């Protein structure tokens, strides 16, 4: 339960950051925001992430100094 709650928080916070600033998305997804709208593009981008990549992105965006990044 603890990990599920943590995962939901990560996904929600990643979604919020990408919606607020679509410039954080890779170029292929930035282009999709224009055609499909930001919510669809961000959902698809997050859905395609592995658990490890999502965690790395979370750290990059919210704790940039945690891993020397």
N, C-alpha and C positions, 0 to 999 in steps of 0.2 A: 504494500500500500504506500509506503514511504517513497519508494522509487517511482511508482506511478504518479504520485503527486508532484514529485520533482520533475519528471518528464513533461507533464502537462504544463507546468510553470515555464520550463525552457521553451516549449513550442509556442505558448502564448506570447512570451516576451520576444522571441525571435520574430514572430508574425508582426507584432506591434512595431518593432524597429524597422523591418523591411517595408511595411506599409507607410510609415512616417517618412522614410527616406529610401525610395526605390533605387537610388544611386548605389546603395550597398549591394544590390543584386548583380550577378554576372551579366555581361552584355546581352546574351541571348534571352535572358529573362526580362531585362529592362525593355527590350523591344516588344516582348509579349505584353507588357503592361499597357502599351498603347493600343494594341489590337484586341486584347481580351479583358483588359481592366486589371488594376493592381491586385485586387483580392485573389483572382484566379491565378495570376502568375506567381504570387507569393505562396499560395497554397500548393501549387504544383512544385515549386522549388523546394519547399520544406518537406513535402511528401517524398521527394526523391533523395533526401539526405539519409545517410546511414546514421546510426546512433552516435558513433564516434565523431563523424563530421559535424553533426548538430551540436554536440558538446564543445567541439573545437571552435565552432562559430560563436557559440554563446560566450565562451571564454574570450575570444578575440573582441567581441563587441562590448562585453560588460566587465571583464577583468583583464585588460590587455597586458598587464605586467605579471600575471600569474605564472606564465610559462616562458617568460623572457621574450615575448612577442612585442 
